[in-house]
Structure formats: structure tokens, C-alpha cells
Amino acid sequence: MESLNSPHLDESAFLHFTSNLVDDRRWELIDGEAIRRAVQPVRHQLIAQSFERLLCKSLDRHSVKLDGLLAAGLRHPTDAYFRPIVDVAVIDGDEWRIRGSDFYFDHCFLAAEVVSAESAAMDEYRKLPRYRAFPDCNHVIAIDVDRVRLRLWSRQSDWAETIYADLGDRIELPEFGFACTVRDLYARTDLA
């Protein structure tokens, strides 16, 4: 993860800055600071992709107008200096269809980060807690990449943390028609 010694950027200045860049990295705006994230390791990508695929299947079966999306840009409702890219999100399927090529979503119903030792400080202290400020966000999830563990915070439980650390543990998010085991999320990795 690399931070630029850039001035305090808002969304407009950040988009202008990143539009002139040519690289294979993912850029985020965190607290007005342009952050360049490294390409994620394969295990990280496999976990995020498995979760997104399972979410999309559930959302399709549940007939809701929501979509699961990898690497979704979010527009924080009260902070113009916070434009994160969340690893996996549940977003309003109509929002992007109506607004076209916008980079960020205003509505996020679930935000999940796949957390590694390298990303822990950023994810744990600067991103995960702030996803709760999205009025539509019902769940915030952290999935560890280096060991089997998923942590879930839900609005319904007043953001109390629930930990799933056994491959057989069952995760249920009924409003999305979603249920799977922890094993399902790690199935394509060497941790399953």
C-alpha cells in the first residue's frame, strides 16, 4: 500500500488525479489521501470472488433488485474525503443502470473486506467502521485471508461482532436470501 504526499483531495480532485494515471493498481481516497493498493494475492482474490458469486446467486434467487459486486467504489454519505473501494458489496442494481458510468455507489447494503496482514491497519481502523455510516448498510464483514475467520457486524444486532472461525459454521443473511458455510468462502483456497 502506497500513499502519495498529495494535498487533501475531495472526490472531484481525486478523480482528476487518477484519470491521468496508467498503472495496474487500485486507487482509493481515504481521509482525503490518495492510496494506491497493491494487486491482491491469489488467495485474497479467490475468497472475494467466491463470496461475490455466492451473493449474486442468492440475490438472483431471492428476486431482489440488488447486485453483488467485486471492487465497488462507495460514496460516503457525509464525507467527501472518503471514497473507498470495498472488496465485495451488495449495491442497488438500478443505481448504476440509471446513473451510467459513475465510479461510486451511494447505496451499499453490505460491505465486505478480505483482510490480510498488509491491509489490516487500513481495513480495520479506517474503512470497516465507516461503512456503518451508510444508511442502507445492514452488514459489515471482514474475511481473513491468512486464517479461517469471518467477522460480521450487523445493524440489527446494534453492530455487535459475531465471529465464525470453523469451516462448518453457517453464515445467514436472510434479507438477501443468502446462506453458506465458511468452507464455501474458502473452498478454492488451501485453507479449506
Protein Blocks (a to p, Z undefined) as FASTA:
>chain_A
ZZdddddddfklmmmmmmmpccfbdcddeehiacddddddfklmmmmmmmmmmmmmmmmm
nopabdcdehiacddfklmkbccddfbdcddfklmmmnomafbdfbdfbdcddddfklmm
mmmmmmmmmmmmpmklmbdcdddfkbccdddddfkloopacddfbfklccddfknopacd
fklmmmmpckZZ
